[in-house]
Amino acid sequence: MDHHRSGCPINLTLEILGDRWSLIVIRDIMFGNRRYFRELLTKSEEGIASNILAARLKNLVAAGLLGKTDDPSHRQKSIYSLTEPAIQLVPILAHMGAWGRRHAPVSRELSIRAQLLEEGGPKMWDGFMAELRHIHLGQPAPVKSVLAQLQAAYLRVVAEEQAKKTND
């Protein structure tokens, strides 16, 4: 029997997701479609250490939030996928992003996706979760790609910020 500090649902959630890196790893898989260890290690803005990343991936797989399969194209690589419980974190991450936009010194380019998710609300979240189910669980593709919409907005803001720097 697993030992938990209490049976409180908030406590139990924090026991799984409450460390510094677990939600960042899920965010990078969810929004960046980073599926390999090396991608997660080298493309994260926060610069996670390799030993910490390995431990978090192992914990998230054990907690049932990530699946891990062997890459058929390379014997030593694994592909990480979101599971249904991880996909259901979309509304929580949307709320966290909205809170961060209001109460923290966010950058414009890294907060545009949070802004779109906040403005799009539950309808957009449902569309994004349907798309994640397609990508990670093999379910049918939705008609509209929320991920493409979020990525296009990010790239647009990055280009605008770059143009501002060039003009300054």
N, C-alpha and C positions, 0 to 999 in steps of 0.2 A: 504494500500500500504506500502510495506517495505521501510524503509529509508536506503539508501546506501550513502556512502561518494561521490561516483561518479559511472558512468556507465562503467568505465574502466575495461576490463576483468581481468587484473592483480589485481586491487583493489578488485573486487568482489570475485575472488578466494581467496585472502588473508583474506577477511572478513569471509570466511568459514574455511580456513585451516591455517591461519596465526598465531594462538596462539601457545604456546609452546608444547601443547600435542596432538592436533588433528591428525597430521600425524604419531605420535608415536603410537597412538591407532590403526589407520588404518594399520600401519606397523605390529603391533603385531597380528592383525587379519589375515592379508594377508600372512605374512611369518611364523608366529608361529602357525597359525590355532587356535588361542585362541578365543573362541566364547562366553565365560561366563565372567561375571563381576569379579568373584573371580580369574579366570585365568589371566585376564588382570591386576588385582590389584597386584597379588603376583609374577607373572613370568616376569614382565618387568624389564629390567636392570636398568632403570632410576628411579624406585620407585615412581610412581605417587600416590598422596594422594587420598583416597577414594572419598572425596567430589569433587575433581577436575575430577576424572575419571567419576563419575556419571554425572557431568555437561557436559563433553565432549561427552559422549555417547548420552545424550539427544539432544545436539546440532547437532551431526552428523546424528542422526535419523531424526531430524526436517529438516536438509538440504538435506535429501534424499541420503546420502552416506552410511548409514547403515540401515538395516532392523532389526526389533526386534520382535521375536515371543516367545510365552510361551513354555517352555520346557515341553513336554508331560509326562516326567518321574518325574517332581518335580514342584509342583504348584507355588513355590516362585522363581523359576529360569527363566531367559530369555536367549534366544540364539540370538546372534548378527550375522548378515550376511552382507557381502559386497553387495552393489547394483552395477549395471552396471557403473554408474558414478565413484564409488570408484575403481572398477576394472580397469577402463581406466586411473587411476593414475599410473599404473605400469611403463610406460616409464618415467614419471616424477620422481618417486622414484629411478629408475635405474640411471637416470642422476644425481640426488642428491647424490646417493651413489658413483658414479664415481667422482663427484666433491669433495666429502668428502675424498675419498681415496687419491686424489692428494693434497689437501690443509689443511688437518687436521690430528692430531696425532691419527689415528685409530688403533685399535687392530687387529691383524692378524685374529683371530677367528671371530670377528664381522664384518670384511670387506670381507671375502671370498665370501659371497653371492653377494655382490655388484660387486666384481671382475668378478664373473661368469656371472652376468647379463650384465655387460659392454662388456665382451668378446663375449657373445652370441648374443648381439644386438637385433634388432627388431624381428628376427625370434624366438629367445628364449622368448622375451617379449610376443609375440603373443601366444606361447605355454603355457606360464604361465597364461595369461589372460583366455585362453580356459579352463585350469584346474581350475582356480578360479570360472569361470562360472559354471563348473560342481559342485564344492563343495558348492557354495553359492546360485546358481540360478537353480540347478537341470538340467542343460544341459548335453548332452552326454559327457562321459569321453574321454579325448584325449588318444591317443595310448601311449604317453610317459609322465611321470610325471616330470615336472620341479621342483616341490616342493620337491620331493624325491631326486632329483639330488642336489638341494641346501642344503638340510638337511644332506645328506651324506658328502658333502664337508665340511660343518660346523663341523660335528662330527669328521671327519678325522683330521682337523686342531686342534680341541680341544685336541684330543688324542696326536697329535704331540707336541703341546705346553706342555701338561702334562708330556710327556716322556722327554722333554728338562729339565723341572724343576726337575724331578726325577734324571736325570743324572748330574745335576749341584751340 
